Amino acid sequence: MAHRGVFAPLRASTRTARLRIEPQAPDTGAGTESSPSPAADPSSHLPLSAVPSDRTAPEVPVAANALRRLRGLLLSQETALLIVPCSSVHGFGMTRPLETAYLAEDGTVLRTALLRPWRAHGLVRGSVAVLEAEPGSFARWGVETGVRVVPETALTTEALA
């Protein structure tokens, strides 16, 4: 398969990634004629660093090697982490809860959940990456099931394809 997903460029190294949040496509069902257009919110397609302050996020470190994935946010001062590749996470050794978003190859959020210390989440089918963050971060950033979370490095790759 030629296309390995928006996270493929991140798998080779451990670095930070600037993420873009793309809102869920509007429902085209009956009775939605009064729903606002996705273009109505000019911040909806901007990188997180360019979104108004109530939806900003830091550049997110990427855990792309086995040791960094295993360690996750344990003993880290970071507030968020993108784990690639990943389809399940654990909170063993953690002292604080974390929000988790399971991401498909195209960056679509398949599921969000709160990971409590000393607990584990099972495998999420179709997930290739997990975004971990402090509780409350996803609400500020607009991360929820159905939206896309796309690294900016992948945006240029998609444009070339």
C-alpha positions as CSV (number, residue, x, y, z in Angstrom):
1,M,0.0,0.0,0.0
2,A,1.6,3.3,-1.1
3,H,-0.1,5.6,1.3
4,R,0.7,4.8,5.0
5,G,-1.2,7.6,6.6
6,V,-0.6,11.1,7.8
7,F,1.7,9.9,10.6
8,A,4.2,8.0,8.3
9,P,6.6,11.0,8.1
10,L,6.8,11.0,11.9
11,R,7.8,7.3,12.4
12,A,11.4,7.8,11.6
13,S,12.4,10.1,14.4
14,T,11.5,11.5,17.8
15,R,10.8,15.2,17.4
16,T,8.0,17.7,18.0
17,A,5.1,18.1,15.7
18,R,2.7,21.1,15.2
19,L,-0.8,19.7,14.9
20,R,-3.8,21.0,13.0
21,I,-7.3,20.2,14.2
22,E,-9.8,19.8,11.3
23,P,-13.5,19.8,12.4
24,Q,-15.8,16.9,11.6
25,A,-17.6,17.1,8.2
26,P,-21.0,18.6,8.6
27,D,-24.0,16.2,8.7
28,T,-25.9,16.3,5.4
29,G,-29.1,14.8,6.7
30,A,-32.5,16.3,6.6
31,G,-33.2,19.2,8.9
32,T,-29.7,20.6,8.9
33,E,-30.3,23.6,6.7
34,S,-29.8,26.0,9.6
35,S,-26.5,24.4,10.7
36,P,-23.5,26.7,10.4
37,S,-21.0,26.1,7.6
38,P,-17.6,24.8,8.7
39,A,-16.1,27.9,6.9
40,A,-18.0,30.1,9.5
41,D,-15.2,29.6,12.0
42,P,-12.0,31.0,10.5
43,S,-9.8,29.3,13.1
44,S,-11.1,25.8,12.3
45,H,-8.3,25.0,9.7
46,L,-5.4,26.9,11.3
47,P,-2.4,25.3,13.1
48,L,-2.9,25.1,16.8
49,S,-0.3,27.8,17.3
50,A,-2.4,30.2,15.2
51,V,-5.8,29.5,16.7
52,P,-7.1,32.0,19.2
53,S,-5.7,31.5,22.8
54,D,-8.7,29.5,24.1
55,R,-7.8,26.7,21.6
56,T,-4.0,26.9,21.5
57,A,-1.6,24.0,22.2
58,P,2.1,23.6,22.5
59,E,4.1,21.9,19.8
60,V,3.7,18.2,20.7
61,P,6.7,15.9,21.3
62,V,6.5,12.7,19.2
63,A,7.4,9.3,20.7
64,A,8.4,7.4,17.6
65,N,10.9,4.9,19.1
66,A,10.2,2.0,21.4
67,L,11.8,3.4,24.6
68,R,10.0,6.8,24.2
69,R,6.7,5.1,23.5
70,L,7.1,2.8,26.6
71,R,7.9,5.8,28.8
72,G,5.2,8.0,27.5
73,L,4.6,11.0,29.8
74,L,6.0,9.2,32.8
75,L,8.5,11.4,34.7
76,S,8.0,14.1,32.0
77,Q,7.3,17.7,32.4
78,E,5.6,17.7,28.9
79,T,1.8,18.4,28.8
80,A,1.1,16.3,25.7
81,L,2.6,13.6,23.6
82,L,1.9,12.0,20.2
83,I,2.7,8.3,20.2
84,V,3.4,6.8,16.8
85,P,2.7,3.9,16.0
86,C,0.3,3.1,18.8
87,S,-3.1,1.5,19.3
88,S,-3.3,1.1,23.1
89,V,-1.8,2.8,26.1
90,H,-1.3,2.2,29.8
91,G,-1.0,4.4,32.9
92,F,1.3,2.1,34.9
93,G,3.6,4.3,37.1
94,M,1.6,7.4,36.4
95,T,0.4,9.6,39.2
96,R,-2.1,11.7,37.2
97,P,-4.9,11.0,34.7
98,L,-4.4,11.7,31.0
99,E,-6.8,12.3,28.2
100,T,-6.2,10.0,25.2
101,A,-7.3,10.3,21.6
102,Y,-6.9,7.3,19.3
103,L,-6.1,8.4,15.8
104,A,-6.7,6.5,12.4
105,E,-4.3,6.7,9.5
106,D,-5.9,9.8,8.1
107,G,-5.8,11.5,11.6
108,T,-9.5,11.0,12.4
109,V,-10.1,10.7,16.1
110,L,-11.7,7.2,16.6
111,R,-12.1,7.4,20.3
112,T,-11.3,9.7,23.3
113,A,-11.0,8.4,26.8
114,L,-9.6,9.4,30.2
115,L,-6.7,7.1,31.2
116,R,-6.5,6.8,35.0
117,P,-3.2,6.0,36.8
118,W,-2.4,2.3,37.0
119,R,-5.0,1.4,34.4
120,A,-4.7,0.3,30.7
121,H,-6.9,0.8,27.6
122,G,-7.4,-2.1,25.3
123,L,-6.5,-2.1,21.6
124,V,-8.5,0.4,19.6
125,R,-9.1,-1.2,16.1
126,G,-7.8,1.0,13.3
127,S,-5.7,3.3,15.6
128,V,-2.2,4.0,14.4
129,A,-1.4,6.8,16.8
130,V,-2.4,8.1,20.2
131,L,-2.4,11.7,21.4
132,E,-2.0,12.0,25.2
133,A,-2.6,15.3,27.1
134,E,-3.5,16.7,30.5
135,P,-7.2,16.6,31.3
136,G,-9.0,19.6,29.9
137,S,-6.6,20.0,26.9
138,F,-8.9,18.4,24.4
139,A,-11.8,20.7,25.2
140,R,-9.5,23.7,24.7
141,W,-8.1,22.4,21.4
142,G,-11.3,21.1,20.0
143,V,-10.3,17.4,19.9
144,E,-13.3,15.0,19.9
145,T,-14.4,11.9,18.1
146,G,-14.7,12.5,14.4
147,V,-12.3,15.5,14.0
148,R,-8.9,15.1,12.3
149,V,-5.6,15.7,14.1
150,V,-3.0,16.1,11.4
151,P,0.7,16.9,11.8
152,E,1.7,19.8,9.6
153,T,4.5,17.7,8.1
154,A,1.8,15.5,6.7
155,L,-0.1,18.4,5.2
156,T,2.7,19.1,2.7
157,T,2.9,15.4,2.0
158,E,-0.9,15.2,1.3
159,A,-0.6,18.3,-1.0
160,L,2.0,16.6,-3.1
161,A,0.1,13.3,-3.5
